[in-house]
Structures are given as C-alpha cells and as structure tokens.
Amino acid sequence: MDSRAATLLVIISLFLASFKTENVYSCPTALAYNGKLRMDNYRLNYFRIFMLTTLVFCMASLSLHAQHLEWNVNLHGFADNREFARSGSYSQTIFGVRFSPEIGLLIDSTHRVRAGVNFIQEFGARKNDKQFEPVIYYNYQQRGLDFYMGLFPRFQLLDDYPRAILNDTLLYYRPNIEGMLLRYAGKSVLQQIWIDWTSRQTATDREQFMVGLSGKVEAASFYFSHYAMLWHNARARDDDEGQAIRDNGAIMASIGMDLSHRDVFLDSIDFNVGGILAIDRLRGQYGWRTPKGFIANAYFSHKQFFLQNTFYTGESLDIPYGDRFYTAPLYNRLGLGWIPLRYGQLEGKFIVSFHFTRGAIDNQQQFLLRYKIGRSHKLKAF
C-alpha cells in the first residue's frame, strides 16, 4: 500500500470515529477525566467538516484511473402536521429540514466512492448527537446491477415500501441505510435484497438489524410486486436473559395494472390488490403469530394534482417499523395532493390525508420539498 492510500485510510478512520465520540465513557481510563475528554458539539462538528474536506481531496489525488469527480447536494424540507387524537394515536408536528452534501469519485464508469454528511434540524428543537450523521459508501453499477455498501441514502432505494411494513417517518429520522443493498433492474424486472444494521450489540445496547427483499415484474400493463422484511431484536451483551429475543416481519404480494400514458384523460392510473402476512415471535414467551389481511391501493394523477388511496381489512398487524394505523382491523387512507413546484430536480408537494378507522377520522397535512443539485467533472490522469 502506498503512502497516499495509507493516509486516506487514516483519514476515513478518524472521520468515522468522530461520530462515536459520545461513547468515550465506556473506557475505564476515560472515567477518571469525567467530561474533559468530550469535545463540545460545535468543535466536534467543525472537526468533522474539516476531516471530510481533507478526505475528499485525498480521494481525488489517489488514483490514476479516476475519471470523474462528482458532487451533489440534497435538501429535504418537511412540514408534517398529524392530528391523530381521535383514533387514540399520537398527534405531533414534524417540522424541519435535512441537508446532505456528498462528494466522491466515479472510476471507469462503474465504481463510485462517496463521502458526505447528513444534517437535520427540526425547527424549535435543541441540538442533539444525531444531528450530524456520516454518509460514506461504495457503489458498483454496471448492466443493470447495483451494489451498495456503507452508509448510503434510503431515498429512491427503499422509499417505495408499503407503509404497513416501513413507515414514511423513517425518511425524516433514519435517512441512511447502514449495511448493504444489491439491486438488479432490467427492462421489465426489478429485484433487490438488503440489510440495514440498526444497532450494534454492546454491554447495554441490543443487537438489531433488518433484512429485506422486494421486487416487481411487469408484463404489458400488468405487474406483480412483492415486499418482505424481517427485524431481529437480540439481547444486549451483558443481559442476564431478562430481555427476550424478538423476530418480527412481514410479507406482502400484489397484482396490479398501470395504465399511465395510455391516451386517457389522466396522466397516471395505477391500482393493485393483494395480501399481507405479518410474522412475530418473542422467544420464551410466545411462538409464531401470523396475522394477515387484504390490502388495495389506487393512484390517479392529472398534471399537478393526484389522488392516492389505501384500503386495509384484516387482523391487527403489529410491525414495529410499520404504520401504527394497521393495528386496526379496518383502515382507509385517502390522500389528496398538489405539486405547485416542479422544475428539474426541484419538487414541492402538498398532501392532505384522511385516516379512517372504526369510529374515528383523523387528518394530516404535509408539505414536502426536495431539491437536488450536482455535477460531474472529468479528471485528467497524472
């Protein structure tokens, strides 16, 4: 390994280690110094930015085969007001902005290495340790095959999952996948498998991870789609068996028809029907439980306006990362949307949603803004 490669590895290690500074008290020696070893948040964030900048410059000068220097900036603004009290759910307003710059190299049009930071600020909220999260990953891309490894954005990879399995709040508070994802996209076939490690096992923290499989097969206007997810919640390392190990997940399969751009009045017409099966067990307390139900979706759009509806009936689905409305035996979600901003990589949309359960009607208002800018610069070999 040459000196430049060794330097790059040291910088990457320091950059990632800066996000674990809060765990310094796990070292007995550090306890003697109490809080003196902890950087304050502001100095730590400046250090992270400095290390990221240094990392990028080292990456740009490392390889003779580097062809393009890429960068992009993602902005996600969200105003989400949830009035869920009538059904007994938690009402809240999620209001803030997420800012995520990335920079890296594209090598031989196949290998991509990216580094960046994911920053969130909820309006009116105090600063916390999760405001800055690292983004650093490798991406292989060739002939429809995509492979990701590292800490990479969830958006446009898993955001199509049904809310019954993965709720949409994850895009606010857990924007990165921490693990791996393998995807194949052909002309009429899309399949992917992934793992997201959500908690590393320590003396006090449980080991937690999710694995999933999803895909879609199209034939003319018809399609078959499927989604599966399993969440494993193990014990902490020093647990005295007081914590039960939980395995929880869901499988959903649907058949549908997409009549978009078929010379009809509407721009998009899409509807599907299918079934969902949840699986859950708490080892030592109860065996496998398998609640199931019927689910149907419809989506219509014309120019800047759209309507989306989801209907569910069946048994209560207790999926920790799923939308809690699906614990109801009968549920319907109606969303009416308007997209006033749409230009290039800029999109802003307003959605009013109504949540119908037995004896209650809840409502929700969202304004979601996404803006992405970026560029690729060809580099000369040296």
N, C-alpha and C positions, 0 to 999 in steps of 0.2 A: 504494500500500500504506500503510495507516495505521500509527501508531506501535506499537499493540498487536500487529499482525501481524508487524512487523519485529522486535519484542522476542521474540516466540515463535520466529521462525526462528533468531535468535541463540542462544537457549537450547537449541533442538534440536541445533544445530551443536556447541555446547560439550558437550552430553551425549554425543553420539555420538563426538566427538573424544576424550573421556576414556577410551574403550576402545581407543584407538590410541596411548596414551602410551608403550607399550613400544617403539614404532618411532622414538622421538626420536633415536636414534643414527644414523639414516640421513641426518641433516643434518650436513654437514661442520662447521658452526659449533658444533653441539652437542658434537662430539667434544672440543673444547677444554675443555669443562667436565666431561668424563667423566661420573660418576654423579650430579653435583649437580643436574641438571635433572630427574631422575626422582623422581616422588613415591613414597613408600613405599606399599605396598599398602593399609594401613589408611587413610591420609589420602585416597588416591585413591577408595576405596570410599565414605567419608563424603561426598566431593565429589560422587560420582555420585548418591547418595541425595538430597543437597540439590538438585542440578540437576533430578532427576526430580520432586521435590515442587514446585519452582518452575514447571517446565514444565506440570504438571497444573493449577495454579491459573491460569496464563495462558490455558491452553486453555479452562478453564471460564468465563472472562470475555471471551473473544474474540468470539464470535458471538452475534448477536441471535436466530439461528434455532435455537440449541442447545436440544434438548428434554429430553434426559436425561443425567445424569451417572452413568456406570456404573463399577463396580469389581468385581474378583474376585480371589481368592487360590487358587492351585493348589498342592497339596502332593503330591509323588510320593515315596514311600518304597520302597526296593528292597533286598532281600537275595537275591542270586543266587549260589548255590554251584555251580560247574561242575567236575565230575570227569571230564575228557576224556582222561586219560593213556593209557588202553588203546587208543584209536584213533590215538594219536600227536598229538593236538591239544593246545592249550594249556589247562591247568587253572588256574582262578582263582576268587576270590570277589569279587563286586562288591557292596559293602555301603555304603549311604549314603542321602541324602535330597536332593531337589530342591525348592526353594521359589520360586514365581514369582507375585508380585503384579502386577496390571495395573489401570490406571485410564484413563478416557477419556470421550469424548462420543459419543452417538448422535444424529444430526441427521436430522430428518424421517423417522425410522424406516427410513432407507436407508443413510446414510453413517455409518460408525463409524471413529473415530480412537482408537488405544490406545497407551499407553506403559507400560513396566514394566521389570523386571529379572528375569533367570533366574539363580538362585544354586544351586550344587551343592556339597555337602560329602560327600566319601567318608570314612567313619569310619577314623581312623588315618592319613589321608593328610595330607601337608604342603600348605600353601596354594600356589596356583598362579595364573597370569594368566588362566586360563579359568574361574575360579570364578564371576565375575560376567559375564553377557552381556546386552546390551540387548535389550529387546522393544519394538519400535515399528513400527506398521503402520497402513495404511488398509484398510478392508473395505467393499465395496459389496454390498448384499444386497437383492434385490427379485425377486419372482415366480420363485423357484427358482434364480436366478442369484446366484452368489457370486464376488466378485473380491477377492483379497488382494494387497497389495504392501508389502514391507518385511521386517522380521524378525518372523515370526509362528510360533506353536506348531505343531509337526508332528503332535501328538496329535489324533486324530479327523479328520485330513485324509489322512495317508499311512500311518497305522499298520496299515491293512488289507493292505498289500502282502505278497506271499508272502516268507517268509524266504529263499528261494533267490535273490531279487533284492535285497531290502533287509533286512538282519538286524535283530533286535529290540534289539541293543545300541545302535543309533542313538538310541533313546528315552532312554537314560541319558546319553550323551555328546554328542549333537548334537540337542537338543530343538527347535531352531528351523529353519525353512526361511528362507533368505536369498535372496529373489527375488520371484517372483510365482506365483500359482495362480488358475486360472479353473475354476469348477465349475458344472455345471447339474444340479439334482436335480428330477426330475418324479415322477409317481405310480409309474411303473414303469421309469424310465430314470435312470441316474446316469452322467455323463461328466465327466472333469476332465483338465486339462493343466497342467503346472507346470515351473518351472525353479528350481534351487537352486544358487546360486553358492558353491562350497565353498572356493575360493582365488583371490584376486586376483593377477594377474601382477605381480611385482616383479623386481628385478635377480637375486634368488636364489630366489624362490618361483615355482612353476609356476602357470599359469592352469588352474583345474579347475572344472568345473560338471557338473551332472546335469540332464537334461530327461526328463520322463516323461508318459505318457498312460495313463489307466486308466478303467474303467467297468463298468457292469453293466446288463443289460436283463432284465426279468422278464416272464414270461407264465404266469399261474396259479401253479402250484407249481414251474415250471421257470425256469431262468435261464441266461444266458450272461455270463461275465465275462472281462475281458482286462486285462493289465498289460504295460506296456512302459517301459523305461528305457535311456538312453544316457549314459555317463560319458565326458567328454572331458578328457584329461590332456595339456595342451600344455607347451611349454618355458618356462623362465624367460626374462626379457627379455635378459639378458646371456649366455645359454648359447651355447657355441661349437659347437652341433649335436651335443654329446655325449649329450644327452637325446633319446630317441626319443618321438615323439608317439603316444599310445595312445588308441584308441577302443574302448570296451567297453560291452556292454549285454545286454539280454535281452528276449524277448517270450514271454508266456505267455497261453494261452487255454484256457478250461474251460467245460464244460456241467455243470449240477448241478440238484439238486432240494432244495427246502426244505419240509419237512413240519411245521414248527413250528406249535404250537397247532392241530392238526388232530384234536382229540378222541382223541388216543392217550395212552398212559401217560406217555411222555416229553414234557417241555416243549419241547425243541428237537431236531430231527433234520435234519441238513444234510450232504449229501455231493456231491462233484463229481469229475470226471475230466478230464484234459486233457493238453496237451503244452507243453513249454518249449523255446525255441531261444535259445541264447546266441550273441553275435557278439563277435569280438575281433580286433584287428589292432594291430601295432606297426610303424608306418611306417618303411620302410627295413630292417626285419629279417624280418618275415613278413606275408603278406597275411591276408585274412579267414579266420578259423576259425569254424566254426559247429557246435559240439557241441549235441546235443539229447537229450531224454528224455521219459519218461512220468511224470506225477505225479497222485496221487489224494489227496483229503482227506475226512475224515469227522469230524462233531462231533455229540455227543449230550449232553443235559443234563436233569437232573431236580432241581427245587428248588435246593439249594445245591451239587449235585455235577455234574461234567461230565467228559467224556472226549473227547479230540481226537487224531486220528492222521493222519500224513502219510507217504505211501509214494512213493519215487522210484526209478526204474531208468532207466539210460541212460548217456550219455557224461559224462565229468568236466566240471563247469561251473565255470570259473574266472571268477567275478564278484567283483571286489574288495569291493563293499559287501554281497555276499550271504553267507549262512551257509556256512562252510567245509566242513560235512558234505556238501554237494552236490558236492564234488570226488570223492566216492566213487561208483563205478558202481552201487551198490546201497545204499539207505539207508532206514531207517524210524524215525520219531519218534513215540513214544507218550506222551501226557501225561494224567495223572490229576489232577483239580482239585477243590478245595473252597473255597467262598466263605463263610467264617464271619461276615464283616462286610458288610452291605448295608443301608444306611439313607439315603434321599435321595441326596445327592451323595457319600456315603462308600461305598467298596468296598475290601475287603481279601480277597485270594485267595491260596491256597497251591497250588502246582503241583509235582508230581513227574514228571519226564520221563525217559524211557529212549531212548537213541540207539543204534540197531542198525546196525552196518556189518559187513562180512565179517570174521569172526574176532574181533570186539570188541563189547562192550556198555558204553556209558558212561551216566552218570546225572547228573541235575541237579535241584536243589531251589530253588524260588523262593517268596518271599513278597512280594507287590506290593500296596502301599496307595496309593489315590488319594482325595483329598478336595478338593472344590471348593466354595467359598462365594463369594457375590457378591450384589450388589443394584443396582438402578437407581433413581435419584432424579429426579423430574421437575423441571425448572428453569423458572423464570419469565423471560420476555424482559425486557430492560431497555434 
